[in-house]
Amino acid sequence: RDNPYMRKPAYRAVWTEILSEAIFEGEEKFVIFRGKKIQLHAGQMTCGSDQLAKWCGVPRGTVERILKVFKNEEQIEVQTSNQFSLITVKNWHEYQSDD
């Protein structure tokens, strides 16, 4: 909430969706990414811009711009393939603390 971008509904919707869809500590999920089987770790998720747009009710172009802002703000890291993106929430554990 301290981040001024979170005052914008579309930004908040995308950020909330990322946090809610990311893998939690202790979960096990494997995906094929760039032709290799990988295990997702806490704070990671896979999705495409279209899928994230549908989940959030935000246009795809807006989602792509928001993801760029989140990358520039160092909130996330994004690796892409020809099918989807692997999104990693930086400082994941800070967002999961009870404080």
C-alpha positions in Angstrom: 0.0 0.0 0.0 3.0 2.3 0.4 3.6 2.1 -3.3 1.7 4.9 -5.2 1.0 2.5 -8.1 -1.3 0.5 -5.7 -3.7 3.4 -5.7 -4.5 2.6 -9.3 -7.2 -0.2 -9.5 -5.7 -2.0 -12.5 -2.3 -2.1 -10.9 -3.7 -3.4 -7.6 -5.8 -6.0 -9.5 -2.8 -7.4 -11.3 -0.6 -7.3 -8.2 -3.2 -9.1 -6.1 -3.7 -11.7 -8.8 0.0 -12.4 -9.0 0.3 -12.7 -5.2 -2.7 -15.0 -5.0 -1.7 -17.3 -8.0 2.0 -17.6 -7.0 3.1 -20.9 -5.5 3.1 -20.9 -1.7 5.8 -22.4 0.6 5.4 -26.2 0.6 3.4 -26.4 -2.6 4.8 -28.6 -5.4 4.2 -27.7 -9.0 6.1 -28.6 -12.1 5.8 -27.1 -15.5 7.6 -27.4 -18.9 9.4 -24.1 -19.5 11.6 -23.6 -22.5 11.5 -27.3 -23.2 12.7 -28.3 -19.7 10.7 -29.6 -16.7 11.2 -27.2 -13.8 9.7 -27.0 -10.3 8.1 -23.7 -9.3 9.3 -22.2 -6.0 7.5 -20.1 -3.5 6.6 -16.8 -5.2 6.6 -18.1 -8.7 3.8 -18.5 -11.2 3.3 -19.1 -14.9 0.7 -17.4 -17.1 0.3 -15.4 -20.3 -0.8 -11.8 -20.6 -4.1 -12.9 -22.0 -4.8 -15.2 -19.0 -3.8 -12.5 -16.5 -5.9 -10.0 -18.3 -9.0 -12.3 -18.1 -8.4 -13.0 -14.4 -8.1 -9.3 -13.6 -10.6 -7.8 -16.0 -7.9 -5.5 -17.4 -7.0 -5.2 -21.1 -4.0 -7.2 -22.2 -2.0 -4.1 -23.3 -2.6 -2.6 -19.8 -1.4 -5.8 -18.2 1.8 -5.8 -20.2 2.5 -2.1 -19.3 1.8 -2.9 -15.6 4.2 -5.9 -15.7 6.9 -3.6 -17.1 6.4 -1.2 -14.3 6.6 -4.0 -11.7 9.8 -5.1 -13.3 11.2 -1.6 -13.3 10.1 -1.2 -9.7 11.9 -4.5 -9.0 8.8 -6.2 -7.6 9.0 -9.0 -10.1 11.3 -10.8 -12.5 9.9 -12.1 -15.7 11.2 -14.8 -18.0 9.4 -15.5 -21.2 8.9 -18.4 -23.5 6.8 -18.7 -26.7 3.9 -20.1 -24.6 3.8 -18.1 -21.3 5.9 -16.2 -18.8 7.5 -17.3 -15.6 6.9 -14.6 -13.0 8.9 -14.5 -9.8 7.8 -12.1 -7.0 10.9 -10.6 -5.5 11.0 -10.5 -1.7 8.1 -13.0 -1.7 8.6 -13.8 2.0 8.1 -10.1 2.9 4.6 -10.2 1.4 3.8 -13.4 3.3 4.8 -12.3 6.8 2.3 -11.7 9.6 3.6 -8.1 10.2 
